[in-house]
Amino acid sequence: MHHMVNLNLNYDDPIKIAENIYWVGFYDKLSGLHCNPYLIVDGDEAVILDGGSRPDFPTVMTKILKTGTNPSAIRALIYHHYDPDLCGSVSDYEDIIEGTNLKIMSTAENNHFIHHYGPSTKLTDIADTNNRFTFSSGRTLQFIRTPYAHSAGSFITYDEQSDVAFTSDLFGSYSKQWDLFIALEEVCRSCDYDDLCPNEKPYCAISDILAFHKMVMPSNKALHHAIKIILQVSAGMIAPQHGSVIPSQADFKAIGARLLDLNGVGIDAIVP
């Protein structure tokens, strides 16, 4: 599936990344670590992925409302791991969502920690739903585990209908020059740049992505295992929770190849 990238973006508004899928994050001009909550709308139902921190909640919910989505339409909050930049606002969502059909979904390993954010809704282990969430229309989100990338219970979500894989921290970045979308030039896809750009480009998004994974992922083995899993998914777009959306399959496969070769990740940079 081909995805068009709109380059005239207003980050004060929700931004459509695919049909009925929206970025609803907070653009912090002073921060290099951008968090990306996503909204999936299917008819009169909606799902939030990695809903964001508590300080960001007013901005995120305003953007959800701007899409025309009523909070009572939200059927599930999906959390790929348990960090506060994903889960901090879980109780705020509960306060504004009317009805009793809400699911809060993650792995059992993550739910032990999400519990401490104080949600009143019973937490759902994705294993108990056959690693799926299904809308009333039959549209299905698949949950694919990527253990220890970076938490024991980490996983990604693949929406076959839109051909988008939501990869949490994987393929993410601490971005020195942030845009919601990144697109690589052909010369960058085949580059093995590690220090100085051989093509004398002023900025390299891949460099920031590699540095982020070295810092956030626990080890070479954990990262390489997770990337192999993602590259087996036939997604046309990667939407990470940090950094930028990668709308080109050729681009994320090129970045994935670099991540597969990456060493000095996490503890492996300290203990050879």
PyMOL commands that set and color helices and strands:
alter all, ss='L'
color gray80, all
select helices_A, chain A and resi 57-66+71-73+84-87+90-96+108-117+126-129+186-189+205-216+220-231+249-260+266-269
alter helices_A, ss='H'
color red, helices_A
select strands_A, chain A and resi 15-18+21-23+38-42+45-49+74-78+103-106+123-125+132-134+140-145+155-159+164-168+237-240
alter strands_A, ss='S'
color yellow, strands_A
deselect
rebuild
show_as cartoon
